[in-house]
Amino acid sequence: MKYISTRGDPAERDFSEILLEGLAPDGGLYLPTHYPKVDDATLTRWRGLGYADLAFEILSLFITDIAPAELRVLINRTYTRATYGSDAIVPVRQLPGGVSPLYIEALSNGPTLAFKDMAMQLLGNLFEYELARRGECLNILGATSGDTGSAAEYAMRGKQGVRVFMLSPQGRMSPFQQAQMFSLQDPNIHNIAVEGVFDDCQDIVKAVSNDLEFKRRYKIGTVNSINWARLLAQVVYYFAGYFQVTRANDERVSFAVPSGNFGNVCAGHVARCMGLPVAELVVATNENDVLDEFFRTGRYRVRASAETFETSSPSMDISKASNFERFVFDLLGRDGARVAELFGAGLARDGGFQLSTEEFNRIRGFGFVSGKSSHADRLATIRSTWADHQDMIDTHTADGLKVGREHQQPGVAMVVLETALPAKFAATIEEALGRPPLRPAELDGIEDLPKRFVVMPVDVDRVKAYVEQHCA
């Protein structure tokens, strides 16, 4: 399998090359030259597999430059009961009632209690393997609105040949999320609190990645969902969820996905393109509704920092969905020149773009619908889910559940992707339920641990200087 850029760079690259590179040289994102197709016989064979074996079957279709035996070792090391707390790895639970079966797929039982662990733990093992194979080192530069940072740092801490420089918006994460990152004392982990919003952090990462001379000199890589390996790992749990809630391959399932940077739901798009029987992919946003606006109108309009709301589902406080480019590339028939115009000059010039009527009409063919949720909706959903089912959910999962219910179809199961555990968002859980959230005993008092981080303004050169200093 080879990989190409969404912006038209004709060079085809191997998986191991794009694993360490992140963005393509032309500023685009990598996608495979084609999506492998899964037939009925393959679905039947996969249906009885454990999670690690299923992951191997799917990933080996896309990773052809790592020996199968070695890839299997990396996957088996990643997806274990010891790490995720169950043999299913992503167990599904049902919420009774409604016009059709409604489920929550638990993706947040990893080390940092967020779905990002599902891909990040594998990415850490892939990085360490590939760097050792090459005898090289890698400096990871990333941006986080909450969960990516801690998942990346826990996956990379202590890994040979890897340093992490993680940017986060100062004061805009929950205290628990902040403590998970800033309390790490590992010498290869560096936290930078940026005096801005998430989009400022993400813009800095892209600016550094687009400086090809700097990127190559300091071996800059990325763990954000712009890295294809992360998105690929997420494809697996769509298949795993589907197999748990169906008995036969002629059943279709919808997935409701809390969405900020579009990586999680884009993995569902890839699974659907491979042949997974997905009825609809439901994009659920919070008050920062850039994606909901797009799927309703065809207009993609990036918000200014001042227009980006600080909400109680902070990991979705994003107005520039970097993974969105991958879907638009497929939507536009893989026209790299058109994508380069929309996401390059067009976005810089106009702050967004409008699809033509013909282009917009293609969206339904890809199975996407959308909706949004407010703080009041979040509180109501958390309360009702606890009162009716004794099931405590976090704020982002509440957004997905609220919007998912709006798109239920008779006879089609709806699977809501759980994105984090409620312990990460204690203030809103207490507001909703009048009691603190459940928390693993080993994480009690994490907010009181000593913290190690630096504060910087929104300044690309300052971040570059910091990286240079710590790579000297």
Secondary structure, DSSP 8 states (H G I E B T S, - for coil): --EEETT-----B-HHHHHHH-S-TTS--EEESS-----HHHHHHHHT--HHHHHHHHHHHH--SS-HHHHHHHHHHHS-HHHHSSTTSS-EEEE--SSS-EEEE----STTSBTHHHHHHHHHHHHHHHHHHHT--EEEEEE-SSHHHHHHHHHHTT-TTEEEEEEEETT-S-HHHHHHHHT---TTEEEEEESS-HHHHHHHHHHHHH-HHHHHHTTEE--STTSHHHHHHHHHHHHHHHHHH-SSTT--EEEEEE-SSSHHHHHHHHHHHHT--EEEEEEEE-S--HHHHHHHHSEEE---GGGS---SSGGG--SS-TTHHHHHHHHTTS-HHHHHIIIIIIHHHHSEEE--HHHHHTGGGGTEEEEE--HHHHHHHHHHHHHHH-----HHHHHHHHHHHHT-BTTBEEEEE--B-GGGGHHHHHHHHSS-----GGGTTGGGS----EEE-S-HHHHHHHHHHHH-
